[in-house]
């Protein structure tokens, strides 16, 4: 099956992975590897504690090495299991999972081999020197593997082509260090006693030293580049990527601080504790990034682990500072002060840690007020792409891979982020009891359903999103109205240009030629010149009529000459003179109206009267005007046959559509309906906002 690749809005490359069960099988294999590693490391630790074997975890800084054998294969199993049925999981995720497994095996193997080597060297057991030789250089793979994990996390792919040289550099640096250690002459310094390297090459000592130094330098450069890659992925990724990398970046930064900062006198214990915390938080940070579920034990483990570690660090720091200042005399006082500090700081520190863990694991679901305030801030501050910012905020708050907003009546999203993965939840957006759109959310990538707490937050957000959707719909309507006005204006200009070019222009040119002809024949043929001038007079009259028609199309002269109500009365009188219709016009004293409102009201009234005379076969009609501070109301009624079945204000023919468009251009309404006692009623509402 082909793996179709698509690109999500959050920057992750995803693709359809065959929906098969091998990932589930390999997940159980990773669990077995974790069990074997745990047994091996556990036996090694028992040997270290119960015998004279030396494996100084504190001095070597091997905290991560000890726990990685168990933690990383379990993370790989978790990764494979959570995505075994997910068709939108990252395509190269298995690559990252197997890197986790390999890293765990390497770290566990390092602990086991070193423990056996030291044990065997002390007791002259078989394979003591080969085990010691392997243990002296195999540990180099641990920092290299960890850097590769950071480079490929969380998709199994590099951030971009520019970073391809970094894995090569990591491999070259590790190979150089391993070569320098494996073939370097002299003692194997990791073990007690005088144990010479069985494969050391004395003649190449200087060259091997240079190779090893170059390998260390190259690995340091690659470590800096790796941190830069993680930072770049965080900066260029979407909300989902940033959520995955936030705690990991903090942990890596904490480890960098513990390694790089100098340690003042008396603070060695605190420095060691800080480095231990950073090392042990690495698998926790990766686990938080890979799995986000309700009712998961991980948040509790995080809170308990962080709280215990920070309180222990504070206690050790107080004791260490007292020992540095007062020596042995301050031990008892320092212990009491340390216990007091722990007791006082425990409750507020737990509250703050709980909030931070909820934010990392659950997002804004754990703090609805924060989610609502963010949404309100976006609604108030965003000038462009309001709906886009809204859906990004919702996706971030709920940790969902896809969120979209649909406007009422639309079939495509007005704004969306991410890629739908199925199991979408649709929440209607209601404003004053009317549905203005819908919020669409996909199920989470780990397959977990939305809890009652999630849905409560969604409903709270939906009330605010409905306002933004309504505002966006109004903005879109305004934009369409502006476009229609521009189109109508340009069409009007094109019509006037065509009338002038095809009608009035040639007529005036013909008149000019006729005048030349009359002038030329006036002396020799006065009668002929008189006839030509008479024809030219008729053409001038026709041209004047064309000019009046153009002026009337732009704005009926009767409006400027008489006003709105008298102009309608004049038109009604002409209909009555022809015997077409008897019209009664009633209106209060109207104040000066906006020109656009006058033209629209006049055009609609005359069109309605024309329809009544021509199509409704009416004998009588009434036209009434009413006005308040906000709008002009026009009503035209007749006693004709009414509307035919199926015809309405938006129907074709009879100028009904033209009347509705004239009203809509000003933000008004035009309603055409049949009267219960027979005839047609046209009701128009025109706002007067343009008067200001």
PyMOL commands that set and color helices and strands:
alter all, ss='L'
color gray80, all
select helices_A, chain A and resi 22-50+57-60+63-82+93-123+128-138+140-152+161-183+202-236+239-260+268-290+298-366+368-381+386-398+452-521+526-554+557-561+564-577+595-614+656-665+689-691
alter helices_A, ss='H'
color red, helices_A
select strands_A, chain A and resi 5-7+13-15+402-407+415-418+425-431+434-441+582-586+620-627+631-638+669-674+680-687
alter strands_A, ss='S'
color yellow, strands_A
deselect
rebuild
show_as cartoon
